């Protein structure tokens, strides 16, 4: 009986994780051990270092898909679903395209998952949805925390145009000249000026931009924050 040929895939999303936490080497060693126990031929282990799992354009991830497309491997082995992808859409697409249509099996060590069975394929979709829910909840909590800081005129990331950092290094106070420019932007917008026309008018009147020049996107961002 011909042995199963597999490709391993490992990933970390930050530079810190490259050497700490669920490191690449840690994932690599566990995948190798799994293949030895299961008597699976491990062709290679592909990695994406310091890249978010929400990006389907990852070079290593695309290489795995290419191997599946060419039917050069029977299985893909990962340490966990979150290392493989954090996008439910990409996960479901992989299941539909490669697991169901091409017969490629996906093994996830952390979840003890094997998609060679109907139950395994169903559990994969459920787990993927749960990972997506957790990621969105984290995003919501982060957004809520930032909005709270902004409501208290506290710094939340980059200092927005129209504000200056107070001596305490945390509180934002109005910048009179930039607030004057914001007022001008609002008036011009109310008069029907286009974003580019507003840029041209601000430049003509000598209002200082955030960078070297005024750009339509900058005006759009300022209007959105001032709404």
PEHU-V801362 format. One record per residue. N is the residue number from 1. SS is DSSP state (A for helix, B for strand, O for the rest). OMEGA is omega in degrees with one decimal (999 if undefined). Layout:
n:N ss:SS omega:OMEGA
n:N ss:SS omega:OMEGA
This chain:
n:1 ss:O omega:-177.1
n:2 ss:O omega:-178.1
n:3 ss:O omega:177.8
n:4 ss:O omega:176.4
n:5 ss:B omega:-175.0
n:6 ss:B omega:172.6
n:7 ss:B omega:177.2
n:8 ss:B omega:177.5
n:9 ss:B omega:179.3
n:10 ss:B omega:-177.6
n:11 ss:B omega:167.1
n:12 ss:B omega:-173.8
n:13 ss:O omega:-179.6
n:14 ss:O omega:-179.9
n:15 ss:O omega:-179.4
n:16 ss:A omega:-177.2
n:17 ss:A omega:178.8
n:18 ss:A omega:-178.2
n:19 ss:O omega:-177.0
n:20 ss:O omega:176.9
n:21 ss:O omega:179.0
n:22 ss:O omega:-173.9
n:23 ss:O omega:178.0
n:24 ss:A omega:-178.0
n:25 ss:A omega:177.4
n:26 ss:A omega:178.5
n:27 ss:A omega:-178.1
n:28 ss:A omega:-177.0
n:29 ss:A omega:-179.7
n:30 ss:A omega:178.0
n:31 ss:A omega:178.6
n:32 ss:A omega:-179.9
n:33 ss:A omega:179.5
n:34 ss:A omega:-179.0
n:35 ss:A omega:178.4
n:36 ss:A omega:-179.9
n:37 ss:A omega:-177.0
n:38 ss:A omega:-178.9
n:39 ss:O omega:179.1
n:40 ss:O omega:178.4
n:41 ss:B omega:-179.8
n:42 ss:B omega:-177.6
n:43 ss:B omega:-177.0
n:44 ss:B omega:173.2
n:45 ss:B omega:-178.3
n:46 ss:B omega:-176.8
n:47 ss:B omega:169.9
n:48 ss:B omega:-176.4
n:49 ss:B omega:176.5
n:50 ss:O omega:-178.2
n:51 ss:O omega:-179.4
n:52 ss:O omega:179.4
n:53 ss:O omega:178.8
n:54 ss:O omega:-177.9
n:55 ss:O omega:179.7
n:56 ss:O omega:-178.5
n:57 ss:O omega:179.3
n:58 ss:O omega:-176.8
n:59 ss:A omega:-179.3
n:60 ss:A omega:179.6
n:61 ss:A omega:178.9
n:62 ss:A omega:177.8
n:63 ss:A omega:177.1
n:64 ss:A omega:179.4
n:65 ss:A omega:179.2
n:66 ss:A omega:178.7
n:67 ss:A omega:177.7
n:68 ss:A omega:179.0
n:69 ss:A omega:-178.4
n:70 ss:O omega:-179.7
n:71 ss:O omega:178.5
n:72 ss:O omega:178.1
n:73 ss:O omega:178.4
n:74 ss:O omega:-174.6
n:75 ss:B omega:172.1
n:76 ss:B omega:-176.7
n:77 ss:B omega:-179.3
n:78 ss:B omega:177.9
n:79 ss:O omega:177.5
n:80 ss:O omega:179.8
n:81 ss:A omega:-179.6
n:82 ss:A omega:175.6
n:83 ss:A omega:-178.1
n:84 ss:A omega:176.5
n:85 ss:O omega:175.6
n:86 ss:O omega:179.0
n:87 ss:O omega:178.1
n:88 ss:A omega:179.3
n:89 ss:A omega:179.7
n:90 ss:A omega:179.8
n:91 ss:A omega:179.8
n:92 ss:A omega:177.8
n:93 ss:A omega:177.7
n:94 ss:A omega:179.5
n:95 ss:A omega:-177.5
n:96 ss:A omega:-174.2
n:97 ss:A omega:-171.4
n:98 ss:A omega:-178.4
n:99 ss:A omega:-176.1
n:100 ss:A omega:-174.0
n:101 ss:O omega:-176.3
n:102 ss:O omega:178.1
n:103 ss:O omega:177.9
n:104 ss:O omega:177.8
n:105 ss:B omega:178.3
n:106 ss:B omega:178.8
n:107 ss:B omega:175.7
n:108 ss:B omega:-173.2
n:109 ss:O omega:-175.9
n:110 ss:O omega:-178.5
n:111 ss:O omega:-178.3
n:112 ss:O omega:-171.8
n:113 ss:B omega:177.0
n:114 ss:B omega:-174.3
n:115 ss:O omega:176.5
n:116 ss:O omega:178.6
n:117 ss:O omega:178.6
n:118 ss:A omega:178.7
n:119 ss:A omega:179.0
n:120 ss:A omega:179.6
n:121 ss:A omega:178.5
n:122 ss:A omega:-179.6
n:123 ss:A omega:178.7
n:124 ss:A omega:179.9
n:125 ss:A omega:179.0
n:126 ss:A omega:-179.6
n:127 ss:A omega:178.8
n:128 ss:A omega:178.7
n:129 ss:A omega:179.6
n:130 ss:A omega:177.8
n:131 ss:A omega:179.4
n:132 ss:A omega:178.9
n:133 ss:A omega:-179.9
n:134 ss:A omega:-179.3
n:135 ss:A omega:-179.9
n:136 ss:A omega:178.8
n:137 ss:A omega:176.5
n:138 ss:A omega:178.7
n:139 ss:A omega:179.2
n:140 ss:A omega:179.7
n:141 ss:A omega:179.1
n:142 ss:A omega:179.6
n:143 ss:A omega:179.6
n:144 ss:A omega:179.7
n:145 ss:A omega:179.2
n:146 ss:A omega:179.5
n:147 ss:A omega:178.3
n:148 ss:A omega:179.4
n:149 ss:A omega:-179.7
n:150 ss:A omega:-179.5
n:151 ss:A omega:179.4
n:152 ss:O omega:-178.0
n:153 ss:O omega:176.5
n:154 ss:B omega:-179.2
n:155 ss:O omega:176.9
n:156 ss:O omega:-177.8
n:157 ss:O omega:-178.4
n:158 ss:O omega:178.9
n:159 ss:O omega:-177.6
n:160 ss:O omega:177.6
n:161 ss:O omega:-179.6
n:162 ss:O omega:-176.6
n:163 ss:B omega:178.0
n:164 ss:B omega:179.6
n:165 ss:B omega:-179.6
n:166 ss:O omega:-177.2
n:167 ss:O omega:-179.8
n:168 ss:O omega:177.4
n:169 ss:O omega:-176.7
n:170 ss:O omega:-176.5
n:171 ss:B omega:177.3
n:172 ss:B omega:176.1
n:173 ss:B omega:-177.2
n:174 ss:B omega:172.3
n:175 ss:O omega:-170.4
n:176 ss:A omega:-177.6
n:177 ss:A omega:-179.6
n:178 ss:A omega:175.6
n:179 ss:A omega:176.2
n:180 ss:A omega:178.2
n:181 ss:A omega:178.8
n:182 ss:A omega:177.4
n:183 ss:A omega:178.7
n:184 ss:A omega:179.7
n:185 ss:A omega:-179.9
n:186 ss:A omega:-178.2
n:187 ss:A omega:179.5
n:188 ss:A omega:178.7
n:189 ss:A omega:178.8
n:190 ss:A omega:179.1
n:191 ss:O omega:177.4
n:192 ss:O omega:178.3
n:193 ss:O omega:173.4
n:194 ss:O omega:179.6
n:195 ss:A omega:179.2
n:196 ss:A omega:179.1
n:197 ss:A omega:177.0
n:198 ss:A omega:177.2
n:199 ss:A omega:-177.9
n:200 ss:A omega:-178.5
n:201 ss:A omega:178.6
n:202 ss:A omega:179.0
n:203 ss:A omega:-179.2
n:204 ss:A omega:-177.6
n:205 ss:A omega:173.6
n:206 ss:O omega:176.5
n:207 ss:O omega:-176.6
n:208 ss:O omega:178.7
n:209 ss:O omega:178.0
n:210 ss:O omega:178.5
n:211 ss:O omega:-179.5
n:212 ss:O omega:-175.9
n:213 ss:O omega:172.3
n:214 ss:O omega:178.5
n:215 ss:O omega:178.4
n:216 ss:A omega:-179.5
n:217 ss:A omega:177.8
n:218 ss:A omega:178.5
n:219 ss:A omega:179.6
n:220 ss:A omega:179.5
n:221 ss:A omega:179.9
n:222 ss:A omega:178.6
n:223 ss:A omega:-179.9
n:224 ss:A omega:-179.4
n:225 ss:A omega:-176.7
n:226 ss:A omega:-177.2
n:227 ss:O omega:999
